[in-house]
Amino acid sequence: MARYSSYGNLDDRIVEDLDQGFVGFNNRLRPDQLRPGNLAESNNGRMDVNGEWQSRKGIEIFSSPFSAGVFTLPFYLYDSIPAVSSFTRVGDLITIDFGTNPHGIIDGTGVNISGFDYTGLINPNGNFIANRVSDYVITYTVTGLDSAPTNNSLAVTGMKLDVTAGNFIEASCEFSDPNNDSESYVTCVATNSTVLVKTADSGATTVILTYPTGETVPQGSTVIQAFNKLYIFRKGQIAMEWNGDISSPTFSLVANGNYTQPVRLGDGGNNTVISNGVVTVTSTAHGLSVGTSIVVTESSNLTVGSAYTVATVPDVDTFTFYVQHDDVASHNNHFSKITSQGLGFSHMPAPEFGTYHQRRLIVPYQYDVTGSSGSATITNRDIVDEALFSDILDADTYDRIYGQFRFNAGTADHIVGFHSFSDDKLVVFNRNSIHIVANSLALGNSSSQLITNEVGCLARDSVQQVGNNMIFLSDNGVYGLNFIDLYNLRGQDVPLSSSIEGTIKRINKAYAHNAKSVYFNNRYYLAVPLDGSTTNNALIIYNFINKQWESIDSIDNSNWEYSELTVSGEGDNRGVYAINRNGGVHKYESRVDDRDRYIVQVGGSITSNQIPSSVTTRMFNLNSIDRKSWNNFDIHLQSSEDNVSDADLQAITENIDGIIDLGSISDLNGSNLGIDEDVSLRGRFGNKRAYGLQFKLTTTKGRPRLRALKVAGNMTFKSLNKAE
């Protein structure tokens, strides 16, 4: 409907343009080329229900499981701290009394504690932040302290530099406890220990997992859960495994050294009994596990050469499997594990990462492991495009030749990652190509096929499967593989990220291999380093419902990094967890207010910041390339359901370039928007002349929702002459 019922010959007709909802942002095209509903910028925003743009929810610190192990800046050097008189311990808090001697320690500074004896897993010695209680007493906190320390030669000094003491989170994944209704934990693999953070516990209960003596986890390591175990992969080092039993919280090195070929089992007389189809075999220290394949080598009541799968292992000297007949008599039979069909079996080859696929563990085959167990020799094969498949349900056994695959041999290419696809196919992402291994259930009959050599994968952890798409970060942006039919994949010719090419060009390619991703709530979250950053300082989010890129998320702190992303939890606790390498575990989008609460320094305090959210619309030009006189605007806003809201409003003009300060919501409304209050506001541009105009909203309080926007203006420099 026109603003006025009629116009005179000399009147400037008012023309209007509007957006009645928003679906995503596009920074490849000029703002004046965007269609209605497309934004030019969306920072820390969401476009979910009703087509509204709204500031995202805040981040909440969930757990900071590690204490300071190295210098915390700023620090103080203390060279005259007196001798300790006594100490007490209550829970995680240790109080140290210096008697009648003033300690001189400044509140909140770092000190080094030494001389405690302890029997638990948590060390009360090391660098900690001191809290000054009085001139003579300090306290400090040891998170998770599980034993009462005793005074051997207790001493307090200034902080000490100890490169082995720093505990930084190097890898993460979800761990589902198979022994407790699949209770969910966020796994934080750190330098000197691993911590499981229980997501169902508001108190963030933790379980500490220790490493074998002398073992640490370097930066760049990875972790997965497979076979109900946790595996930590360390490139060029023996991997570590934990059996998943909370009551036995200790990692061990995986089997290593020269592989011992299968030996004869069942040397005892009359070792086999069959009852109701269950074969029970007694064999001293058989070393078998559930799922292991065995073959009959000698028998009086079974077929020699027949293969079976171990069903149960009642104890170290007994195992069972199933047959289709009974024989109540005892027999003297012999068995062995299935022997290699290739060049012989090997143990896990010190990989950088691994993937669980079809009851097998698949790892890159860059290293050979030989020698004696516990002191194995690791040799770099200098081959970076080979993969090795484990035996079924056996992460310690790998069949060379039949379980060995090489991709693009002789070219400048290397394996970046694997992803399980369909029933028996494994997608192999190389740096410059993508392949698929078919029939991976029967390795002797399997084969590999090239999908494309026009694009490769830049970051292993950027790969996510979403419906019929497999998404990953490449050199040219975010690409996808599509299902053509049940068994075929084809690469896309246009990147999924083509609409945000402006953002893709900002990615620091030198460090983009550390990019991380998850898929949750119909969104693909991709953490990348932008604008020269060497760490992941931003999240790029794709909304699969809107089929548009939704936001660039960031934290208002240069020390923050999205080191790891994982999806974990059950019910209301399930969500995206962002891990800061130096800070801890944070639950993403968990606060209903406008604050991010996080930790960026081991042993540091919680920081609370306003979410830096803003939105910039397309450029309105009234479908004309002529210069306009911009008259007024109408904006429809609504506050969040939990907080009052406010925001600053600006108009950005082009040709003539400028910024028009339109005030704030509270200026136009007379007050902040109340909880869940909606309002239509009108303001004026002051008849500013420009070709086009964009509208920018910057949140200052709460999480306001931008619902619709209308602008109005008229053409300028009209001629009074009549053309006939």
Secondary structure, DSSP 8 states (H G I E B T S, - for coil): --SSS---TT----EEEEE----EE--SS-GGG--TTEEEEEESEEE-GGG-EEE--EEEEEE------S--SS----S------EEEEETTEEEEE-TTS-----TT-EEEEEEEE--SSS---EEEE-EE-SSSEEEEE-TT--S--EEEEEEEEE----TTT---EEEEEEEEETTTTTEEEEEEEESS-EEEEETT-TT--EEEEB--TT----TT-EEEEETTEEEEEETTEEEEEE-S-TTS-B-EE-S-SS------B--STT-EEEETTEEEEE-TT----TT-EEEEEE-SSS-TT-EEE--EEEETTEEEEE-SS-EEEEE--EEEE---SSS-EE-----S--EEETTEEEEE--EEEESSTTS-EEEE----SEEEEEETTEEEEEETTTTEEE-STTSS--EEEEEEETTTEEEEEESS-EEEEE-TTSGGG-EEEEEESS---S-GGG-EEETTEEEEEETTEEEEEEEEETTEEEE-SS-TTGGGHHHHTTB-TTTGGG-EEEEETTEEEEEE-BTT-SS--EEEEEETTTTEEEEEE--S-TT----EEEEE-SGGG-EEEEEETTTEEEEEEEESSSEEEE--STT---EEEE---EEEE--B-TT-SS-EEEEEEEEEEE--SSS-BEEEEEEEEETTTEEEEEEEHHHHHSS-B-TT-EEEEEEEEEEEEESEEEEEEEEEES--EEEEEEEEEEE-S---S---
